[in-house]
């Protein structure tokens, strides 16, 4: 408005243009200073009924401005009311109505915070903080005060007692009374019940909240805890109240003392009746169901005591009855009195010394058992000793059987043929060190087989077989230039050393140029009773590449074995 009026004045009076320009610049400078001061207050403050509340007001003033005064005002239905004033020159001023409840916290040019004590519902409303500066003027900011009412929390038990097995009922009720705003109420528990809430409006805008916990009582939950939890803005933290469940039930009975080994003559025995009940049991009673209570059995509170040695007629069924305010329960037990244990002992034993144990044995006429006094060696029971002896004997027999089987297997391995059935080649035993002697060959081939062919020399009477087993796989290689086998050559060499007078008979007709034929001059003096030797051509390679002779090339069907027996060639190859 000031700028508009100044512009209108300049249009109407152009002569005073220079003076008015200076005025216009001053007004613009003053209007820019408006943004140099600021009042800061919270938009909303929650006060708790009956407690103190702080209304904060911070002032930010530019250095070109000066604070004149700061004040707090409250808006009422009939207008604004000043609550407090602070002037740097004249001090603090508070009306009599608020003089006892209101005060500045630390008044200064930068702080106008006040404190209001004992807040009530009448203090609800809007409060404004004003700051006057020069040359700017007034600056203000407002906050709303709300009054909270902290709830009164407590837990009350249900209207009826909790009895085991009864119907669903209210266990407890959690109450948050006269809260503003309404409180948040709940139950925490491990039980399988349910919560039921009720709310009631009170004066001054407060609310009472009640939450019931409904559950079917059970003795197994006796002593469990319910927890009431209340949440409210006026509370600094959650409010928690525990509640212990009390369930009443008839007695649970347990009979102690009978171990199943009661026999005639046993002493100091008793039956004790133990009961768990709520409220505690007040009545105990022992009775016998199958007859009269025997003499010598006395009832002492919850215990049945036998003051004498047990007798056979003490066997029977006994009952313990226990009662409390809820009901009466009972527990039966059957007692069997057995015959006394046998007092016979084992026959006397001979003294035995075991390691370092000290053993005192009984005499033949004494009926007591041997006493072992060693602290580290305990006597073995007869059953355990028999088990040990039996195990040792069985183990020895098993080892003996293994040795017998190993011997039989070894003997069979020694008698097993050591040849190759496919190649018809014989492998001598590994322990054979020399060739068979001529007299051994004579014994083998002189057993009268019609197919056996023998060769002899008239000079020394040595018998040579046409071939030996060693030639089957090496027929062509083992032949000497005179056509004799290795066995014949070895036999001839042996006779050469033993009979020097016959040496010229073996070397007279040998020709190295005919390795595959026998010389006729070598056999001209052969006995007429001896059969003529057969002549075999050199082995030819068969169509399948095998260098061995066919079956019909051998004149003897039997071959001597390592143990001296004769084995047929045909049976050998099958």
KACORLIN-V556768 format. One line per field, one symbol per residue. ss: DSSP state (~ for helix, > for strand, _ for the rest). A space follows every 10 residues. Layout:
BEGIN
ss: ???
END
This chain:
BEGIN
ss: _~~~~~~~~~ ~~_~~~~~~~ ~~~~~~~~~~ ~~~~~~>>>> ___>>>>>__ __>>>__>>> >____>>>>> >>>>>>__>> >>>>>>>___ >>>>_~~~__ _>>>______ >__>>>____ ~~~_>>>>>> >>>>__>>>> >>>>>>>>>_ _>>>>>>___ _>>____>>> >>>>>>>>>> ___>>>>>__ ___>>>>>>> >_~~~_>>>> >>>>>>__~~ ~___>>>>>> >_______>> >>>>__>>>> >>>>>>____ __>_____>> >>>>>>>>__ __>>>>>>__ ______>>>> __>>>>____ _~~~_>>>>> >>>____>>> >>>>>__>__ __________ ________>> __________ >>________ _~~~~~~~~~ ~~~~~~~~~~ ~~~~~~~~~~ ~~~~____>> ____>>____ _______~~~ ~~~~~_____ ___>>>____ __>>>___~~ ~___~~~~__ _____~~~~~ ~~~~~~~~_~ ~~~~~~~___ _________~ ~~~_______ __________ __________ ~~~____>>> _____>>>~~ ~~~_
END
